[in-house]
Each structure stands twice: as C-alpha cells, then as structure tokens.
Amino acid sequence: MDTKLFRLYKLTLANFLNRFAMLLFRVSSKFCRMVILLAIYFDPSRSIFKKNFISLNRNHNNKLPPAFKQKTFPFYSFAEGCKIIGKQIKFLNTNQTTILSLPKVINSDFKIDPAYECEANLPDTFIAEFENAIIFSDTDLIMVQDRVLYDEISRNEKYIYGIKSPVIYQINGNSVTIKLPKKPIKIINFGIHFTKDHSKNYFHWIIECLPRLSLIDNLDKNIPLIVDYDLPNQFFEALLLVKGDRKVIKINKEFSYKVKKLYYPSQLSVLHDNYGLPRYDKDAIYSPKAINYVRNTILKNLNISPDKKNRKIYVSRKNSNYRQLLNSTEIENFLVKDGFEILFPENLSFASQVEVFSQAKIIVGQSGAGMTNFIFAPIGCKVIMMAGDDPYTNLHGFHMLAKEVGIELKFLLGKRFNITQPYALHADFCIDIQLLLNQLKVELSES
C-alpha cells in the first residue's frame, strides 16, 4: 500500500476511534481508556486526540429556569468592547508576565510534564467606567449598549474551557446567548462592580474576588461595592477586612440591574475551568502582587503576625459531597495520634480560620477550597496536599499560589475511584498512608 495512503488510513481510523471514545466518556471510562489507547497507537503524535478532547468541553449551559428568557448579543472582551462603544479604559498595568515553575510531587512514579515550567502573561489590569450598564449577580459579565463584555473566556477559547458564568446560555461565534431575568430591571445610581463567577466558592472569593479591591483605592470612598447578596457570612467578614468603610449594595440573581454610573475593576488573575488537556501557561495564572495584597491586608487588619509556627493542622473535606478521600478516617486517626488538629474551616469564622492557619507548622489536607487558607500561614510553612492521580490535572492551581506567598507545598497523589468523565479530576481517591507518614517524618524533621 502507498505510504501516504496508509498514513491517511491510520489517521482516519484514529479520528474515528477518538470520536467514538468521546461518545463513551459518560458510559464507561475503562472501556473508553482502552479505545483511546488504541487510537493513540494509530496516531502517536496524539494531534487528533488533543483536538477531539478539547472539543469535549461544553460551550453552553442548557438549563433555562422559567423565570428567565434567552436573548443573543454581540460578545467582546472589555478592551474590544470599549473601543467599539467609544469608552476609554484606564489601564494600570500592562504586558506583565510571570514565571511558572515545576510542582513538587511526593510519588516517585508520577512524572511531571516539563511543560509546567514556562512563562505566562498576566491579565492587563484596568478601571473602566460605564453609563447605564446592565449587570447581574454571580458573574463578571456586563452589558453596555446591547453588547456583552466579558473577559473570563475569549471567543477563541469557548471550546477549550467550561463556561463559569451562570448568565451565559451559549457562546456561538462572535455572539453570546444569555439568560435574562423576566422581572423588571432595577436601578442603581452608581457603584463599583464586585460580582464574580464562582464567587460563592471560598477559593475563588479569596483569590479572584478580593484582589480586585486593590484597584479601587483611588475611587471616592462614598461609591459603594455591588456584591452578590447570598454570600456566606465568612465571605462578608473577609470583605469587611479589605474594603474598609466602603458601603455595600447586595444584588439578587432574580433581577438584572441598570447602573447609571458603573466602575469596573478588572480581574488580576486567571482561573479557568479546564476539564480537558492542561494549558500550563493559560489555566491558572496569579498576580503575585494581588495575592500578597490580600494576605498582607487581612493579617494587618486582624493584627496577626504569622510567626508562631507551632500547630499541626489537618484540613478535612468530609462535609463535601464530591472529591472524597475514601480512607480519610484512617488517615485522621494516625494524624490525631501525632498531635494534629482536625479542622473543618467552613465551621469557623473567617478571623478564626486566619488565626489558626497563621500559626501552622505543617498543614495536611485534600485539594479543595479549605486549603486556600495556607496563604495566611507563616513563610516556610510545610504543606502536603492530597489529590487524585489524574494525569491531566493542572497542579499549578495550588502550586503557584503557595510559591507566591513563600509556602513549601508538595503533592501526594492517590488512586482514583468512581471516575466520571469529563470531570475525572473530581473523582474520589485513596492515599497510601505509609507514604504519607514517611513524608511527614521528613517534613517535621526539617521544620
């Protein structure tokens, strides 16, 4: 057979097998893996595999509650949209980069992709001002002059990342269909935009939301913040420590709001929902200044000096309904005997969480929002983070966060169970207890 024809035949077969595998993702992950391995055999470069895997990510959110209606608008980034509508953006920092390093993994049989080590672009930061902007709860997205402005995901990324905004129904080319509340629009005279995708998640609140306050110091103190109304109490405690005396207007997801004069502080970091192949220079990018702004401001306003390094903390996720550590009880029993405190951060006030973590000598816990608090730990604090052994999980999410605040973080990975594609990174898992205990001896002997 002609070499070129044979190559074409193999690629065609690989393409068919990959597409077949994607259809089976939600049916049988084990069978799917076998089919993918066969497809990779015919396409060793994995070029077709990568293309089809990326297409698995959803670019729509199909649920449309009866209290909402659909409407489609042109879709732009803030920079693009402001040019079109004739608005000037006050840029604060542009063309900044950060260096991403290799995460440290305890498991000797887990190979770290050298592509982790790379340079990444930080978002350009800005303050934008709009007249008669339409805003919504739980999202960064706004509307101005019948145009949607949104920086969380760009048009060329809509098939790569999951959509975080609950307002978006579907992105299609250069347009976006959004879910508009049917109730009448409410009016706000003026305010600072402070609603956010995933704002009800503690990690995103601390790492993505609060840093935006660093951009508004020069705005009149009488301009209120516009926030989501149903945030947990601890979130408002944290906000109070950073925002100072600035008033707050709470908005409800059942309404849309027209703000006659809206001030919009941009995002400082990037945290995408990626359930496909990792993009190390795109998925999780933190501004060092932004993270340390939150850390230093909160510690200062609570009058806490993180230099007592005398507590051994285990952060439990037993109250979570997904990504469970299946042998957590056995692990906790060992750790309690070794003097560890079992901590459920969600049951503590925000100030109490900061105080406990600020005294940590070593922290052990599962990957999850509760571990965000290690940013308040003493510099040099040891952290062992346990997670499932998904080879496509981007470990930069916590690794770079730890690096920016001087925390020594290592990952301990365990075998996954109950895997449901495409959300394999949220699967339950088990940890090799002896491997954990051996590493604890090493860490405690060095601290």
N, C-alpha and C positions, 0 to 999 in steps of 0.2 A: 504493500500500500504506500502511496506517496506520503512522504514525511509531513508535508503541510496539511494534507487531508487528514492524516492520522491525528495530528495535533488538534485540528479543528474538531474532529470527532471526540477526542478526550475532553476538550473544553466544553463542548455541548453536553456531554454526559455529566461532567462535573456541575455544570449550571443546573441541569435538571435535578440532580441529586440534592444540591444545596437548597433549591426551592422546595423540593419535597420535604426536606428536613425542617425547613422553617414552618411548613404547614403542620408538622407533627410536634412542634415545640410544646404546645399545651396539652398534648395527649400522652406522650411517653418520652421523657427526657433521655432514658437509657438507650432506647432504640434510635432516638434522634442522634445521639452521640456516635453510634455505630455508622449511621448513614453519612454523617459529616466526615468521619474519618475516611470513609470510602471515597467521598467526594474530594477530599484533600489529596488522596493518593493520585487521582487523575489531574489535580491542579496543585502541584507542590508549592507554588508561589502564593496560594491562598487568595489571589486577587479577586476571583469571583466570590469566594466565601465571604470576604470582607464586605464586598459591595452588597450582597444579599443580606448579611447580618445587620448592616446599618439600616437597610430598608425595613427591618422588623420593627424599629421604633415607631411609635404612633405619632402622627402629626394632628391628631384630633382628640376631642373629649366628647364622647357621644351622648352623655346624659344631658337632657334638657328638661329641667323641672317645669311644671305647669305655670309657675309664676314668672317665667321668663320667655322671651321671644328672640328669634335669631335675626341678625342683620349683618350685612357684609360691608366692609370698608377697606380703603387702601391701607397698606401696612408699611410703616417706615421705622427706622431707628430714630432716636431723638435728634441726632445730628442731621440726618437726611430730612426729617420732617420739619425741623426748624428752618432749614434753608428754603423749603418749598413754601411755607406759610410766612416767610419773611421775619422770623424771630431770631434774635441773636442769643447765642449761648455764652455764658461767662465761663470759659474753661479755666480750671485751677491747676491741673497737672496733666500733661500730655506726653505721649511717646515714652512712657516709662516701662521698664522691663524688670523681671525678677528671675533669679536662677533657681531652678528646681533640682533637688538632689535625690540620690537613691535612698529609699526607705530601708530600714533595718528589720530583717525577718529572722526570728529565732530558729525556725525549722530549717535544718540543713538541706532538706530535699526540695525546697521551694526555690525556684530560680527567679531572680529579679531581672526583669527586662531592662537592659542598659538604656533603652529609650526614656526611662524615667528621668535620666539626667539630661536636662535641656533648659533652654531659655524661653520664657513666656512673656507675652505682652500683658501689662496691667490695663484695665479699662481707663480711658481718659475720664477724668473727674470734672464735674461742672455743676453750676447752678443755672437752671433755666426758669424763666418767668412766662406765664401764660395768662391770657384773659379768657374767661368763660370756658374753662377746661372741664370736661366730664371725667369724673373719677369713680372708682369702685372699691369696695372692700376686698381685702385679701390678695391684692395684685399691684405690681408696679405699673401696669398698663394704664394709659390715659388716652382720652380722645380730644382733639383740638381741630375745629373746623372740619368735622366729618372725616378726620384721618386718625388712625390708630398709631400711637407712638409707643414703642416697646423695645427695650434693649436686652431683655433676658435671653432671647433667642433671635437669631437673624434669619432672613429668608432662606439663605443657603444652608442653614443648619436644621431646618424643620423636619428632615427625615433622619437626623442623627440623634437628636435629643428629645426626651419626653417633654411635653408642654406642662409647665408648672402652674400657669395662670388658670384659675377656675373660671374665669370670664371667657376664655377662648374656647370656641366650639371646634373650629377647624382653620388651619392655615392652608391656603391654596394659591401657589404662585406669589404674586405681589399683593394679594388681598387676604384678609382675615375675617372670618365669621365669628361674631361674639354673641354672648348671651346677655341680653339687656333685660333688666327688671321691668315688668309691666307697670309697676306702681309709678306714680308721678315723680318727676325729678325733684329732689330737694336742693335748696340753695344755701351755699356757704359764701360769705362775703370775701374772706381771704384766709389763707392758711398755707402751711408747709406740708407737702405730700410725704406721708410716712407709712403708707400701707405697703404690703410686700407679699410676693408669692411665698408660700410656706412660712408665713410669719408666726403661725401657731406652733411651729416646731422650735424647741428651745435652742437647738444648734443654729438654725437659720436666724432666729431672733438676735442672738448674741453676736454672731459672726457676720451676718449680712445686713441686718437692720440697724443696730445701734451705731456702727461706724459711720452711717450717713450723717449722724449728728455732728460729726467733726467738720462738715462742710458749711454749717449754718451759723457759726459763731458770730459772723458779721451782720446777720439779719436782725432787724428790730426784735427785741425781746417780747413785744406785745403781739407778734404774729404767732398764732397757735399751731401746734402739730396736729395733723389729721391722721388718726390711727384707727385700727380695727377695734370694734367695741368689745368683742368677746375673747380677748386675750386672757390667759391665766394670770392670777394675781402676782405671781413671781415675775412675770414679764413687765408688768407695770412698776413693780418695785425696782427692777433694773433700769427701766426708762427714767424713773424719777431721779435716780442717782446720776444719770448722764445729762439729762435735759435741763436740770436746774429748775428755775421758776417758770419756765415757759408753759402756758396753758395747753390743754389737750381737748380736741374735738373727736368724739368717737363716732364712727360711721358703721352702718348696718348693711349686710350683704343683700338685703331685700330691696334696697334702693340704689339708684345711681344719683350722683351729686354733681351739680354745676358749681364750680368755684370761680367766683368773679375775678379773683386775683390769686393764682396758684404759684407757689415757689416749689421747684422740683430739684432736690439734691440727688445726684446720680449715685449709682452703685460704685463701690470701691473694690469689690472682689467679685469673682465669678465662681458660681457653684451650679453646674448643670446636672440635670437628671439624665445620666447616661446608663442605659441598660444594655448597650452593645459593646463593641470593642473600645477600649480606653483610648483617649486622645490626651496624652500626658501634658501637653502644652496648652490645653484648652479647658479641660473638665473642671479643675479645682485650682483657682489662682487667687492667692491672697495678697492684699497690700500689707506689708509689714507695719507701716505707719498706722493703718486702720485698726489692725488687731491690737497693737500696743496702746493705741489711744483708748480703746475700751478697757483693756486690762488696767492701765495706769490710772485712768479717771475713776473707775469703780473702787480700786484699792485705796486711792487717796480719799475719796468721799466717804468711805467706810472707816477711815483711819486705821487701815490694816497694813502692817509691814510683813510681807511674806518671807520671813527668815527663821521661822521656828522649826523646821523640818523634823518633827517627832511623831507624826501619825502615819499609820499604815492603813490604807483605805481600799476596800473592795466595793466597786460600784455595781449594784445589781440591776438586771433588766427583767426580773421575774414578773413585774407588773405589765410588761409589754406583751402584746398578742402576736408578735412575729419576731423572727430572727432570734429564736430562743437558744440559749446554751443548755443542751439537754442533760449534761451532768453537772449543772451548777450547784445543786445541793451538796454533792460530794466535794466539789471544789471549795465551797464555803466552809464546810466542816474542817478541812485541812487548814484553811486560812485563819479561821477563828482561833484554832489552837496555836497559831503562830502570832497571835496578837493583832490581827486585822479587824477593823470595824466594818460591818456590813452596812452599806449606805444606800438608801433609796432617795436620790436627790429630789424627786418630784414631791416628796412629803415634807420638804424643808422650805423655809422662806428663802428668798434669794440671798439675803445677807448671811444667813446661816450656811448656805452652800459655799459662798465665797470664803467665809471664815474657816470652814473645815478644810477645804482644798488648799488654802493658803498656808496650812501647817503640815502639808503632806510630805512625808519622807519618800514614800513609794505609793503608787496608785495602780491597782489592777482592775480591769473591767472589760466588758464587751464593747465592741464598736457600737456607738449609739449616742444620742443627744446628751445623755447624762455625763459623758466623758468630756464634753465641751469645757467643763469647769476646770480642767487641768491648766487652762490659760491663766488661772489665778494662783497656781502653785508656785513655790519658790523656784528660782532659777536653778537648774541642775537636778530637779526632782526626777526620779525614775518612774516611767510609766510602761506597763505591759498591757497592750491592748489585744484582746482575743477576738478573732473573727473567723468566718468560714473560709475554706481554701479555694474560693472561686478564682481561677487564674486570670479572669478579666476584670476583677475589682481594681479600681484605681486607688492605691494606698496613699496617694498624695493628699487626699482629703484631710486626714488627721496628721500625717507625717509632716507636711509643710506648716500646718498650724502649730505643732509642737516646736518646730525649728524656729519659727518667728518669735517665740517667747522664751526660748532657752531651755526647753524641756527635753529630756532624753527618752525618746519613745522607741519601743520595739514592739513588733507584731508577733503574736503567737497564733498560728493558723490551725484550724481543726477540720476534720472530715465533715462534709455537709450531708444533711438528710432532708427528705421531703422537698426536693428541689422542684420548683415550678418555674418554667421558662415563660417569658424572658426575664423574670425577676429573681434569678438564681442567687444574686448577692444577698437577698433577704432570707435565704434558706436557714433552717435550724442547723446546729452543728454541735460536735463534741470536741473537747480538748484533751490531749494527752496530759494527764495530771502529773505524771512523773517528769515530763518535760517542763511543765510549769514550775514544779517545786525545785528542780535543778536550776532553772533560770533565776528563781527568787533568791537562792543562796548566793548566786553570782552578784546580783544587783545589790543585795543587802550588805554583802562584804565590801562593796565598793563605795557605799554611801556613808 
